[in-house]
Amino acid sequence: MLVSAKDMLNAAAKGHYAVAAFNTNNLEWAASILDAAEATQSPVIIQCTSGAAKWQVSFKVVADIVKNLVEDKNITVPVALHLDHGTYEDCLKCIDAGFTSVMYDGSHEETFEINLEKTAKIVEIAHAKGISVEAEVGGIGGVEDGVTSKGELADPQQCKAIADTGIDFLACGIGNIHGLYPEDWEGLSFDRLQEIKDLVGDLPLVLHGGTGIPTDMVQKAIGMGIAKINVNTDLQVVFAKATREYIEAGKDQQGKGYDPRKLLKPGREAIVERAKELICDFGSNDKGWA
């Protein structure tokens, strides 16, 4: 059974650990994420962008895949299905499709007032159905499904205004970026994180762009209120590496090595192992609850 992300993130914030939010791209991805969560007995968030949903046909297909995997694999830890970086319209589609959590990303809207107004509307609609809501203030660097920003630091007062709409968790720009981090990256701004935390209180905070941030920096952020960490590129990189090694070793030309089940297996196993490592780094292992 899929659940809202609200309770698991509130527990994470209070317990000073973070729940991993892994992006899914297909059935193999979702299955691997669930295997890692079950093996570590960790709550987990499986999330999907509109682009990844289009690749899999629709949000409804994504929801059906995850729901059926949770049931048929007899997953015992809590699992939330979350929309990542959604538009207002995407949020409505996901609510109808059976997602248990949505993110309305209004950080790229023309004005903050539009972000604030639409966030409040999504909160009203989603909460009426028991669905949790994430919002964003301050652009996250890099590119996520065509949404690009300079990665500016979020305005603490705007974070407070968004928090007051009743959202369940907040993504705030603190110097983090999507994708791989450049060598000259300046790191996270813990000063800005503290300023935001001082104003939003117990509201769980979200760190986007979790790939490549040094573990000690991640753990410091967790200690300061980060309760959800988004990871996408990291799993894509290990999947690609394992698949490349399989091909370069010529295993696809040995017997029926071209069988997609054999071809995808190394990458699938790599996702499981890397996800398990990250779950332990974030401290959510053995934090599963019924």
C-alpha positions as CSV (number, residue, x, y, z in Angstrom):
1,M,0.0,0.0,0.0
2,L,1.3,3.4,-1.0
3,V,1.2,6.2,1.7
4,S,1.5,9.9,1.9
5,A,5.1,11.2,2.5
6,K,4.0,13.5,5.3
7,D,4.3,11.1,8.3
8,M,7.6,9.6,7.1
9,L,9.2,13.0,6.6
10,N,7.9,14.4,9.9
11,A,9.5,11.3,11.6
12,A,12.7,11.9,9.7
13,A,12.9,15.5,10.8
14,K,12.3,14.6,14.4
15,G,14.8,11.7,14.2
16,H,17.5,13.7,12.4
17,Y,17.8,11.4,9.4
18,A,16.6,11.8,5.8
19,V,14.4,9.7,3.5
20,A,15.8,9.1,0.1
21,A,13.6,10.2,-2.8
22,F,14.8,8.2,-5.9
23,N,13.5,9.0,-9.3
24,T,12.1,6.1,-11.4
25,N,12.5,5.7,-15.1
26,N,10.9,2.3,-15.7
27,L,9.8,-0.9,-14.1
28,E,13.4,-2.0,-13.5
29,W,14.2,1.2,-11.7
30,A,11.1,1.1,-9.5
31,A,11.7,-2.6,-8.6
32,S,15.4,-1.9,-7.8
33,I,14.5,1.0,-5.5
34,L,11.9,-1.1,-3.7
35,D,14.4,-4.0,-3.3
36,A,16.9,-1.6,-1.7
37,A,14.4,-0.1,0.7
38,E,13.1,-3.5,1.8
39,A,16.6,-4.8,2.3
40,T,17.5,-1.9,4.5
41,Q,14.1,-1.7,6.1
42,S,13.9,2.0,5.2
43,P,11.0,4.2,4.2
44,V,11.4,5.4,0.7
45,I,10.0,7.9,-1.8
46,I,9.7,6.9,-5.4
47,Q,9.3,10.0,-7.6
48,C,8.8,10.7,-11.2
49,T,9.1,13.8,-13.4
50,S,6.7,14.6,-16.2
51,G,9.4,13.7,-18.7
52,A,10.0,10.2,-17.1
53,A,6.2,9.7,-17.0
54,K,5.9,10.5,-20.7
55,W,8.6,7.9,-21.4
56,Q,6.6,5.3,-19.5
57,V,3.4,6.5,-21.3
58,S,1.6,8.3,-18.5
59,F,1.4,9.1,-14.8
60,K,-1.3,6.4,-14.5
61,V,1.1,3.8,-15.9
62,V,3.8,4.9,-13.4
63,A,1.3,4.7,-10.5
64,D,0.1,1.2,-11.6
65,I,3.7,-0.1,-11.9
66,V,4.7,1.1,-8.4
67,K,1.5,0.1,-6.7
68,N,1.6,-3.4,-8.2
69,L,5.3,-3.8,-7.4
70,V,4.7,-2.9,-3.7
71,E,1.9,-5.4,-3.5
72,D,3.4,-8.3,-5.4
73,K,6.8,-7.9,-3.8
74,N,5.2,-7.8,-0.4
75,I,7.1,-4.7,0.5
76,T,6.8,-4.1,4.3
77,V,8.3,-0.6,4.5
78,P,6.3,2.6,3.8
79,V,6.5,3.8,0.2
80,A,5.3,7.1,-1.1
81,L,4.8,7.8,-4.8
82,H,5.7,11.5,-5.5
83,L,5.6,13.9,-8.4
84,D,8.9,15.6,-8.9
85,H,9.1,19.2,-10.2
86,G,5.5,19.2,-11.4
87,T,3.5,22.0,-13.0
88,Y,0.1,22.9,-11.6
89,E,-1.5,20.7,-14.3
90,D,0.9,17.9,-13.6
91,C,-0.2,17.9,-9.9
92,L,-3.8,17.5,-10.9
93,K,-3.0,14.6,-13.2
94,C,-1.0,12.8,-10.5
95,I,-3.7,13.3,-7.9
96,D,-6.1,11.6,-10.3
97,A,-3.6,8.9,-11.3
98,G,-3.1,7.7,-7.7
99,F,0.1,9.4,-6.6
100,T,0.2,9.8,-2.8
101,S,2.4,13.0,-2.9
102,V,3.0,15.8,-5.3
103,M,5.4,18.7,-5.8
104,Y,4.2,21.9,-7.4
105,D,7.4,23.7,-8.5
106,G,6.4,27.3,-8.8
107,S,10.0,28.5,-8.5
108,H,10.1,29.3,-12.2
109,E,6.9,31.2,-12.3
110,E,7.0,34.9,-13.4
111,T,6.4,36.1,-9.9
112,F,6.5,34.7,-6.4
113,E,2.9,35.7,-5.9
114,I,1.9,33.2,-8.6
115,N,4.0,30.5,-6.9
116,L,2.3,31.3,-3.6
117,E,-1.3,31.4,-5.0
118,K,-0.9,28.1,-7.0
119,T,0.8,26.4,-4.1
120,A,-2.1,27.2,-1.8
121,K,-4.6,25.8,-4.3
122,I,-2.7,22.6,-4.7
123,V,-2.5,22.2,-0.9
124,E,-6.3,22.6,-0.7
125,I,-7.0,20.0,-3.4
126,A,-4.3,17.5,-2.4
127,H,-5.0,17.6,1.4
128,A,-8.7,16.9,0.8
129,K,-7.5,13.5,-0.5
130,G,-4.8,12.8,2.0
131,I,-2.0,13.6,-0.5
132,S,1.1,15.4,0.7
133,V,2.5,18.5,-1.0
134,E,6.0,19.8,-1.6
135,A,6.7,23.3,-2.8
136,E,9.9,25.1,-3.9
137,V,11.4,28.5,-3.3
138,G,14.7,29.6,-4.9
139,G,15.7,27.9,-8.2
140,I,17.9,24.8,-8.1
141,G,20.8,24.9,-10.5
142,G,21.2,22.6,-13.5
143,V,18.4,21.3,-15.7
144,E,15.4,19.2,-14.6
145,D,13.0,18.4,-17.5
146,G,13.8,21.7,-19.2
147,V,13.4,23.9,-16.1
148,T,16.7,25.8,-15.7
149,S,17.7,28.2,-12.9
150,K,20.9,29.8,-11.6
151,G,20.6,28.0,-8.3
152,E,20.1,31.2,-6.3
153,L,19.7,31.0,-2.6
154,A,16.1,30.9,-1.4
155,D,14.7,34.0,0.3
156,P,13.9,33.0,3.9
157,Q,10.8,35.3,4.0
158,Q,9.4,33.7,0.9
159,C,10.1,30.3,2.4
160,K,8.0,31.3,5.4
161,A,5.2,32.6,3.2
162,I,5.1,29.3,1.3
163,A,5.3,27.3,4.5
164,D,2.2,29.2,5.8
165,T,0.1,27.8,2.9
166,G,0.1,24.5,4.8
167,I,2.6,22.5,2.6
168,D,4.1,19.3,4.1
169,F,7.7,19.8,3.1
170,L,9.7,22.5,1.3
171,A,12.5,22.5,-1.3
172,C,14.7,25.5,-0.9
173,G,17.7,26.6,-2.9
174,I,20.8,26.6,-0.7
175,G,23.4,26.4,-3.5
176,N,22.5,22.8,-4.6
177,I,22.2,21.9,-8.3
178,H,20.7,19.1,-10.4
179,G,23.0,16.7,-12.2
180,L,26.8,16.4,-11.7
181,Y,28.5,19.1,-9.7
182,P,31.3,21.1,-11.4
183,E,34.7,21.2,-9.8
184,D,34.3,24.8,-8.9
185,W,31.1,24.3,-7.0
186,E,31.1,26.4,-3.8
187,G,29.1,24.0,-1.7
188,L,25.9,24.3,0.3
189,S,25.1,27.5,2.2
190,F,24.5,26.4,5.7
191,D,24.0,29.9,6.8
192,R,21.0,30.3,4.4
193,L,19.7,26.9,5.5
194,Q,19.8,28.0,9.1
195,E,18.0,31.3,8.3
196,I,15.2,29.3,6.6
197,K,14.9,26.8,9.3
198,D,14.6,29.5,11.9
199,L,11.6,30.8,10.1
200,V,9.8,27.6,9.1
201,G,10.2,25.8,12.3
202,D,9.5,22.0,12.3
203,L,8.6,21.9,8.6
204,P,10.7,19.2,6.9
205,L,13.1,20.6,4.3
206,V,14.1,19.0,1.0
207,L,17.6,18.9,-0.6
208,H,17.4,18.6,-4.4
209,G,20.4,17.6,-6.4
210,G,21.7,15.0,-4.0
211,T,24.2,13.5,-6.5
212,G,27.8,14.2,-5.7
213,I,27.4,16.3,-2.5
214,P,30.1,15.1,0.0
215,T,28.6,12.8,2.6
216,D,29.7,14.9,5.5
217,M,28.1,17.9,4.0
218,V,24.8,16.0,3.4
219,Q,24.8,14.7,7.0
220,K,25.4,18.2,8.3
221,A,22.4,19.4,6.3
222,I,20.3,16.5,7.7
223,G,21.3,17.6,11.2
224,M,20.0,21.1,10.3
225,G,16.5,20.0,9.1
226,I,16.9,18.4,5.7
227,A,14.5,15.4,5.8
228,K,14.2,14.4,2.1
229,I,17.1,14.1,-0.3
230,N,16.4,13.7,-4.0
231,V,18.7,11.4,-6.0
232,N,18.4,10.8,-9.7
233,T,21.7,11.2,-11.6
234,D,23.6,9.0,-9.1
235,L,21.6,5.9,-10.0
236,Q,21.7,6.7,-13.7
237,V,25.5,6.9,-13.6
238,V,25.9,3.5,-11.8
239,F,23.3,1.9,-14.2
240,A,25.2,3.2,-17.2
241,K,28.6,2.1,-15.9
242,A,27.4,-1.5,-15.1
243,T,25.7,-1.8,-18.5
244,R,28.8,-0.4,-20.3
245,E,31.0,-3.0,-18.5
246,Y,28.7,-5.8,-19.6
247,I,28.8,-4.7,-23.2
248,E,32.5,-4.0,-23.3
249,A,33.2,-7.4,-21.9
250,G,31.3,-8.9,-24.9
251,K,28.8,-10.7,-22.6
252,D,26.0,-9.6,-24.9
253,Q,27.5,-11.8,-27.6
254,Q,28.0,-14.8,-25.4
255,G,25.1,-17.3,-25.7
256,K,21.9,-15.4,-25.2
257,G,23.6,-12.5,-23.5
258,Y,21.6,-10.2,-25.7
259,D,18.4,-11.1,-23.8
260,P,17.2,-7.9,-22.3
261,R,16.8,-9.6,-18.9
262,K,20.5,-10.4,-18.9
263,L,21.5,-7.1,-20.5
264,L,19.6,-5.1,-17.9
265,K,20.5,-7.2,-14.8
266,P,24.0,-5.7,-14.0
267,G,22.5,-2.2,-14.1
268,R,19.5,-3.2,-12.0
269,E,21.8,-4.8,-9.4
270,A,24.0,-1.6,-9.4
271,I,21.0,0.5,-8.7
272,V,20.0,-1.7,-5.7
273,E,23.5,-1.6,-4.2
274,R,24.0,2.2,-4.7
275,A,20.5,2.9,-3.3
276,K,21.3,0.8,-0.2
277,E,24.5,2.8,0.3
278,L,22.7,6.1,0.1
279,I,19.9,5.0,2.4
280,C,22.5,4.2,5.0
281,D,24.4,7.5,4.4
282,F,21.1,9.3,5.0
283,G,20.4,7.3,8.2
284,S,17.0,6.0,7.3
285,N,17.9,2.3,7.4
286,D,16.0,0.4,10.0
287,K,13.5,3.3,10.3
288,G,10.7,1.6,8.5
289,W,7.3,1.8,10.2
290,A,4.0,0.0,9.8
